[in-house]
């Protein structure tokens, strides 16, 4: 009888965690969706590349600004209720976007999506901390990130086909229904308590302040945050926004083929994230992070600057880049271990903030630079030559070089720090 109860408890814990991961999956395909709606959105709102860059980037600004508050909110109230509310508001934002008749209103909807999307990843990781033992946290982090990458892959080629057939408005309204379903399931989830680990909630303002101070003075955490920003920022710029258009231009591919090829980055991360989560438990985490940064640098140089590759070769390279970029997983795990358990939500929030901060800035910067150097004819057709992208994408190469340098400045986590996290 006791074994049956324990089994049911494990199954319920897995379902609760999976529901959070599925929320992250849906949030991610919503995040990258403008990349395959560029012609439709440009015609609907009569905007140039700079305006489209702003529309995409405004998802990230509230997402970034909310990361520290999200960490504190999930540490104080627990992730279940706040994720439920976030799912409902995201559904409303999808309706606003679908019905928007101006760029300003569409940007407001994207900001709402970003505001609520901030709860998805950190909230799911907080669920994993609450429901499971630390020994499998890295693996669950990897699978959670893989769900997001799968969502991003769905947001590329499949989304392109779906939007082409039903239009932007119907697509966004269908997404609203999906987020409302998630919200209702999370409402049910919030009534069930199956916590295996003490929640260690922060119940007063003095402890919140103490937690913030604990995190702010942790130099190793900030160095790790800079690393993850420089490692994943280029993927945000390339795979989530400008990569499909660049690939179509440089490789002479139809947009659907270019979108599918770009989506292989996310498919690669679907496999890479659990792989790095597993390797993190048996290998030196810093060595994994260094290897990830080096391989990503090499593969991105090939992607941006090496011509004459066949479609198959190109797709293999994109896929391998996605696997290698999963080096963010040991970095997330490192952040969780660098602070006491009760402050892990704050630490993960800051880490997640940095993982998209540079990418969000660079997405809009790339759009502005494209607008400045392109002709009126290019802006009217929304087709830009590969040479323009290649000059601007030097930013990506610089970020990877900084990332690699940072990985050699970081030191292994001390045993005393690990003991403080477990206690």
N, C-alpha and C positions, 0 to 999 in steps of 0.2 A: 504494500500500500504506500509506504514511504517512498519507494523507488518510483512509483507511478506519479506521485505528487512532484517529485524532483524532476522527472522527465517533462511533465507538463509545464513546470516552471521554466525549464530551459527552452522549451519550444515557444512559450509566450515571450520570453526575453529575446529570442532570435527574431520573432515576428515584430516586436516593438522596434528593435534596432533596424530591421530591414525596412520598416515603414519610414523611419527617418532617412535611411539611405535612398529610398525611392523618392522621397521629397527632394533630396539633393539631385537625383537623376533628372527629375522634371525641371527643377530650377536651372539646371545647367543647359538643357536644350532650349529653354526660354532665353537664357543669357546669350547664347551664340546665334539665335535665330535671325537677327538682322543681317548676318553675313550672307544669307541665301535669299534675302528679300530686297537686296540693294536696288534692282531696277524698279520693283513695285513701289517701294518706299520713296524712291527718288521721284517717280512720276506722281505719286499721291500727294507728296508734300512740296514738290518742286524745289528740291535742294541739291547742292553739289556734294562732292566728297567730304568737304569740311563739315557740312551739316549732318551727313550720315555718320561720320566719325563721332560727332558730338552726341547723336542719338544713341549710338552704341555705348559710348563712354559714360553717359550719365546713369547707366545702370550701376557702374562700378563705384561712383563717388559716394553715394549713401551706403553702399555695400561695405566700402572701406571704412567710412566714418563710424559705422555701427559695430565694427568688430570688437572693440574694447567694451562698449556697453553690452553687447550680446554676451560676451564672456561673463560679465558681472551679473547680468540678468539670469543666465542659465545657472550660474553658481548659486544665486540667491533663491530662485523660485523652482529650479529644475527645468529641464528642456521640454517636457511633454506639453504643458499648457501653452508656452510661448510659441512652440512650433505649430501647434494647432491654429492659433490666432494668425500666425504668419501665412499659413496656407490659405486661409479664408481671404485675407487681404490681397494676396497674390492673385487669386481668382478675380477679385474686383478690379485689380490693375489690368488684367488681361482684357476685361470688358471695356475699360476706358481706352486702352490702346486700339482695340478693334473699331470703336466708334469715333476715334479721334479724327477731327477734320483739319487739324493744324499741327505743325511740328512741335509747338510749345506743349500742347496737350499730350502728344505722344511721348515727349521727354518726361513730363510729369508721371505718366504711367510707367515708363522705364525706371524712374527714380523709386517709385513705390515697389516695383519688382525687386530692385536692388536692395532696398531697405529690408524687405521680408526675406529675400534670398540669403541675407547675412546669417539668419538663424539656422539654415539647413545643415551646413557642414559642421559648424562648431556644436550645434545642438545634437547632431548624430554622434559625434565623437564623445560628447558629454554622456549621452545614453550608454555608449560602449564602456566608458569609465565606471558608470553606476551599475551596469548590469553584469559585467564580466571581470575576470581577473586581469591584472596587469600583464601577465605572460602572453596573452593573446591580443593585447591592445594594438600592437603594430600590425598584426594580420588584419584585424577589423578596420583599422585606419586605411590599409591598402585596398581592401574590398570596397570600403565607402568611397574612396577616391576613384576607384575603378567604376563604380556606379555613375559618378559624375562624368567621367570620361565617356562612358557608354551613352549618357544623355547628350554629351557634346557631339558624339558621332551621329546620333539620331538627328541632332539639330543641323547637320550638314546635308549630305545627299538625300536621305529620306525626307527631311523637312523641305528641301528644294522641290522634290517631286510633289509632295503634299500641297505646298503653297501654290505651285503651278496649276494644280487641278482645282483647288477649292478657293483660292484667293487668301489674302492676308486676313480679312475680316473674319471669315468662317474659321480659319485656322486658329486665330486667337480666341474666339468664342469657345471652340472645342477645348482649348487648353484651360480656359476658365472652369469648365465643368470638371475637368480632371483635378484641378487644385481644390475645388469644393469637395470632391470625393475624398481626397487626402485629408482635408480638414475634418470631415465627419469621422473618418477612421481614427484620427488622432484624438478627437473628442472622446471616442470610446477608449482609446489607449490610455488617456489621462486618468481614467477611473481604476486602472489596474496597477498595483504595486508589486513588482517582482525583483526589487533591488537586491543583488547579491553582495555588493560592497557598500559600506556606509556612505551615504550621500555627502556627508560633510558640508552641508549648505552653509553659506555665509549669511548669518541672520541679522546682522546689524551693521550700521554705517562705519563703525570703527574698524570692524574686521574687513570690510570692503576696502577701506583706506589702507589698512595694513597689507592687504593682498596686492593692491596697486603698487605700493612702495616696494614690496618684495619683488615684484616683476620688473619695475622700472630700474632698480639698481642691479639687476642681473645682466651683466655685460655679455656673458656667454649666450643668453637668450637673444639679445639684440643682434649679435653677430650672426646667429643662426637665422634670424628673421631677414637680414640683408641677403644672406645666401639664398634662401628660398625665393625671395623676390627676384633676384637676378637669374635664378634657374627657371622659374615658371613664367616670369614676365615676358620673355620672348615668345613662349607658346601662346600666351594671351594675345599678343600682337598678331602673330602669324596665323595660328590655327583658328582662333576665335573670330577674326575679323578680315584681315587682308590676304591671307594665304591662298584662298580659292581664286581670287581675282588675279593675284600674281602668278599662280601656277597656270591659269588659262592663258595669260599673256606670254609668259616665258617659254612654256612648253607647247603652245599652240593647240591646246585642248579645248573641247566644248566645256561650257561652264559646269554642266552636270558631272562630267568626268573629272574636272578639276576639283569640284566639291567632294566627290567620292574619294579622290586621292588625298585631299587634305584631311578628310574624316579618318583616314587610316592612322593619323597621329593619335587620335583619341582611342581608336581600336587598339593600337599598340599600348597605350596607357592602361586600357582595360586589363590586358595581360600583365603589363609591367608592374602595376601597383600591388597586386597580391604577391607577385614574385619578389619585389623589393621588401614587402612586409615580411615574407618568409625569410629572405636572406638576412634581414636586419636582426633576426633572432639567432642566427648562427654565424654571422660574419661581423667584422668591424664596421660599424655604421659610418664612421668618417671616411673609410676607404671606399665604401659604396657611394657616398656623396661626391667624393673627388672623381671617381670613375664616371659617374653620371654627368658631371659638369664637362669633363674632357670629351666624352663621346658626343654629347649634345653639340658642343662647339664644332667638332669636326663634321658631323652630319649636317648641321645647318649651313656650313660653308658650302658643302656639296649641293644642298638643296637650292641655295640662292644663286650660286655663281658657276656651277659646272654644267655646261650645255651637253647636248648629244645623248642624253640618257633615254633608254626605251621606257615605255610606260610601265612595264613590269619592274624594271630596275628602280624607277622613281617611286613606285608604290612600296617596294620593299624598304627603300631608304626612309620614307615617311613613317612606315610602320615601326622600323627599328628606332627612329628618333623618339617615337612615342614611348617605346619600352624604356629607353634610356632616361627620358625626362621624368620617369617615375621615381627618380632619386629624391623627389620631394617627400616621399613616405618616411624614410629614416630621419629626415629633417623635422617633420611633424612630430614623430615619436620623441625626438631629442628635446623638443620644446616642452612636451608633456612631462618629461623626466627631470628637467632642469629646475622645476619648482615643486613645492609641496602639493600633494594631491588636491587639497581644497581650493587651490588657486589655478588649477590646470585649465579651467574654462577661460580665465583671463589670458593666460599664456597662449593658448591655442587661438583665441580670438585675435591677438596681436600678430601671431604668426600667419594666420590666414589673411589678415589685412595686408601684410607685406607681400604675400604670395600673388596678389592682384594689383598692388599699388602701382608699381612701375609699369606693368602692362596696361593699366587703365590710362595712365598719363601718356604712354607712348602710342596707344591706339589713336587718341585725338591728335597727338603731335604728328603722326604719320599722315592723317587725313588733312591737316593744315598744310604740311609740306607738299603733299601731292597737289593740293589746290594751288599753291603758290608757283609751282614749277610746270604745271600742265597748261595746255592751250585751251581756248574756249571750245574748240571742237572736241577735244578729249573730255572736257567737263560735260558737254551736251550728250555724248555717247556713253560716258562712264566707262570708257575703255582706255587704259593707260599703258604705255610701253614698259617692257620689263626693265629697261635701263633706269627709269625713274624709281621703281621699287628697289632695285639693287643698290642705288646710291643711298637711299633712305634707310634701307635695312642694315647698313653699317652699324646702326644703333643696336641691333640684335646681337651682332658679333661682339661689340664692346661689352654688353651686359654679360655674356657668357665668359669673357675674359676676366671680368671683375669677380664673377661667381667662382671661377676656378681658383683665383688668388685668395678669396675669402676662405675657401675650404681648407687651405693649408695654414690659416691663422687660427682655426678652431682646435680645441684640445678635447681629449676624451673626458666623459663625465666622471667625476670622482665618486668613490664608494659612499662617502658621507652624503653627497647630494642625492644619490639613489636611495639611501636609507631614509632621508628626510621626505622623499616623495612617497615611499611606501607607508611610512608611519602616519 
